[in-house]
Amino acid sequence: MHNPISELVSDEVFSQLRSQRLLDEKQLRDYHIRQIFRHARSKKLSAADAIESVQAEYPYLQFDTIRKIVYRK
């Protein structure tokens, strides 16, 4: 996984935190999913198409699971 929080920490720090298991992988994945979704929506894609673009990168997740992730507060 690349550094989805590059605006917060450098790639080097991210790698160190990850190697020490100090990051929650699921939360990082969900954050990355929300980034992909927001980017797709900014390109004027419908919500369903934006979710499908996320699903292309995370094919093991169901449509409804992705929907719950992107709309979770």
trRosetta pair geometry for C-beta under 8 A, 3 or more apart (Angstrom, degrees):
i j d omega theta_ij theta_ji phi_ij phi_ji
1 4 7.1 -41 165 -22 110 101
1 28 6.9 91 143 131 156 129
1 29 7.7 -94 -117 -84 148 75
1 32 7.5 -115 -161 -52 117 162
2 6 8.0 -24 148 -46 96 120
3 6 4.5 99 110 -68 112 87
3 9 7.3 -125 -167 84 126 85
3 10 7.9 -46 -158 149 168 28
3 11 4.9 -131 -24 -107 148 71
3 14 4.3 130 -117 53 112 175
3 15 7.9 -67 -75 -43 110 73
4 28 5.8 139 43 -174 128 85
4 31 5.5 137 125 101 134 106
4 32 4.0 -95 -111 -81 151 95
4 35 6.4 -170 -163 9 105 150
5 8 4.4 -37 166 40 99 116
5 9 5.8 33 111 29 105 92
5 14 6.7 161 62 -101 94 120
5 28 7.2 -87 -22 -128 109 92
5 31 6.9 12 -68 125 94 152
6 9 7.3 -86 -124 69 28 52
6 10 7.6 35 -146 -131 69 26
6 11 6.7 2 -114 -63 98 77
6 14 7.5 -47 -87 -38 62 147
9 13 4.3 -111 178 88 110 125
9 14 5.2 140 103 -58 115 81
9 17 7.3 21 138 -3 164 140
10 13 4.7 94 55 10 82 100
10 14 6.8 -140 96 -6 42 89
11 14 5.4 -53 -146 37 32 117
11 15 6.3 35 155 -21 65 104
12 15 5.9 -54 -151 34 29 110
12 16 6.6 26 152 -16 63 106
13 16 5.7 -55 -149 37 33 111
13 17 6.2 32 154 -18 67 106
14 17 5.9 -57 -147 38 28 109
14 18 6.1 25 156 -17 64 111
14 23 7.8 26 -156 -52 69 154
15 18 5.7 -58 -144 40 28 110
15 19 6.1 28 158 -21 65 108
16 19 5.8 -54 -143 36 29 109
16 20 6.4 16 159 -7 63 111
17 20 6.1 -68 -150 46 28 103
17 22 4.6 -93 -163 66 78 111
17 23 5.1 79 135 -38 108 106
18 21 7.4 31 -178 -78 35 33
18 22 7.6 -93 -66 44 21 73
18 23 5.4 -31 -90 27 65 129
23 27 7.7 -133 173 64 77 104
23 28 5.9 40 157 -46 119 130
24 27 4.0 49 95 17 115 115
24 28 6.6 166 89 -15 60 84
25 28 5.6 -56 -148 37 33 113
25 29 6.3 35 154 -21 66 104
26 29 5.6 -51 -149 34 32 113
26 30 6.3 30 153 -17 65 106
27 30 5.6 -52 -144 38 33 111
27 31 6.2 38 154 -22 65 104
28 31 5.6 -52 -147 35 30 113
28 32 6.4 30 153 -17 64 106
29 32 5.7 -58 -151 38 30 111
29 33 6.3 34 150 -22 66 105
29 58 7.5 103 -173 -104 110 140
30 33 5.4 -49 -146 33 34 116
30 34 6.5 35 154 -18 64 102
30 69 5.0 -142 -139 -155 93 115
30 72 7.8 -28 -174 49 131 137
31 34 5.8 -54 -152 36 31 110
31 35 6.6 34 148 -21 63 104
32 35 5.5 -51 -150 33 35 115
32 36 6.5 36 152 -19 66 102
33 36 5.8 -52 -150 35 32 111
33 37 6.3 32 152 -19 64 108
33 54 5.3 62 -152 -152 84 129
33 58 6.6 -27 -97 -3 108 151
33 61 7.9 -17 -110 50 141 172
33 66 6.3 -143 -171 -140 131 85
33 69 5.1 10 101 126 144 142
33 70 6.5 -114 132 -68 100 85
34 37 5.5 -53 -144 38 33 114
34 38 6.2 33 157 -19 66 106
34 69 6.8 -130 -59 142 84 93
34 70 5.6 154 -106 -119 70 67
35 38 5.9 -55 -145 37 28 108
35 39 6.3 28 156 -19 63 108
36 39 5.9 -58 -150 37 28 111
36 40 6.3 26 154 -18 64 108
36 50 7.9 151 128 -179 75 83
36 53 6.4 -160 161 115 106 100
36 54 4.9 131 101 -97 130 83
36 57 6.4 -131 -117 29 163 147
37 40 5.9 -58 -149 37 28 109
37 41 6.3 26 154 -17 65 108
37 50 5.1 81 -149 153 67 115
37 51 6.8 21 -115 -82 105 55
37 53 7.8 154 -98 71 48 103
37 54 5.6 -7 -67 -56 84 130
37 66 7.7 161 -76 171 124 102
37 70 4.4 161 -121 -120 179 134
38 41 5.7 -56 -145 39 31 110
38 42 6.3 35 154 -24 65 105
39 42 5.7 -53 -150 31 31 113
39 43 6.9 26 151 -14 61 104
40 43 5.8 -60 -158 36 35 109
40 45 4.6 -45 163 43 89 139
40 49 7.0 -157 166 113 124 82
40 50 3.6 152 102 -127 127 85
40 53 4.6 163 -97 52 147 150
40 54 7.5 -109 -3 -39 147 81
41 44 7.7 55 179 -75 39 13
41 45 6.2 -91 -92 58 35 82
41 47 7.0 19 -98 -94 109 60
41 50 5.0 5 -57 -92 76 155
45 49 4.2 -122 -179 94 107 118
45 50 4.7 140 98 -61 119 81
45 53 6.9 38 132 -15 172 134
46 49 4.6 90 53 11 81 102
46 50 6.8 -143 93 -7 40 87
47 50 5.6 -54 -146 36 31 114
47 51 6.4 32 154 -19 65 104
48 51 5.8 -53 -149 35 30 110
48 52 6.5 32 150 -19 63 105
49 52 5.4 -51 -148 36 35 115
49 53 6.6 40 150 -23 65 99
50 53 5.6 -48 -152 30 34 113
50 54 6.9 36 147 -16 62 99
50 70 7.9 130 118 -147 115 169
51 54 5.5 -49 -155 34 38 113
51 55 6.3 41 146 -22 67 105
51 63 6.0 73 142 -151 130 79
51 66 5.0 134 -155 109 96 129
51 67 5.9 -4 -115 -71 145 77
51 70 7.0 -126 -95 9 90 148
52 55 5.2 -50 -144 36 37 116
52 56 6.7 50 151 -30 63 93
52 63 7.7 -7 -78 -112 66 101
53 56 5.6 -38 -155 18 35 117
53 57 7.5 23 151 -6 58 100
54 57 6.1 -66 -164 41 39 102
54 58 6.0 -18 157 31 76 108
54 61 7.7 -47 131 75 101 133
54 66 5.1 149 98 -154 135 138
54 70 7.4 -144 -37 -55 165 128
55 58 6.3 -75 -127 70 32 73
55 59 6.2 70 169 -104 70 48
55 61 6.5 -129 -116 76 73 90
55 63 6.5 -21 -76 -89 142 66
55 66 6.1 -98 -66 -30 85 159
56 59 7.0 9 -146 -68 20 86
58 61 4.5 14 131 13 112 117
58 66 7.1 149 78 -88 126 114
61 65 4.7 -126 -172 86 93 128
61 66 5.3 105 129 -55 126 92
61 69 8.0 -19 -173 -7 149 140
62 65 4.5 96 57 2 80 106
62 66 7.2 -151 92 -4 43 85
63 66 6.0 -61 -155 37 30 108
63 67 6.3 32 150 -21 65 108
64 67 5.3 -50 -145 35 35 116
64 68 6.4 38 155 -21 66 101
65 68 5.8 -53 -152 33 31 110
65 69 6.6 31 149 -19 63 105
66 69 5.5 -54 -150 34 35 113
66 70 6.3 22 159 -12 69 107
67 70 6.2 -60 -143 40 28 101
67 71 6.1 0 167 5 65 116
68 71 6.5 -73 -138 51 23 93
68 72 6.1 44 159 -51 63 101
69 72 5.9 -42 -148 4 25 117
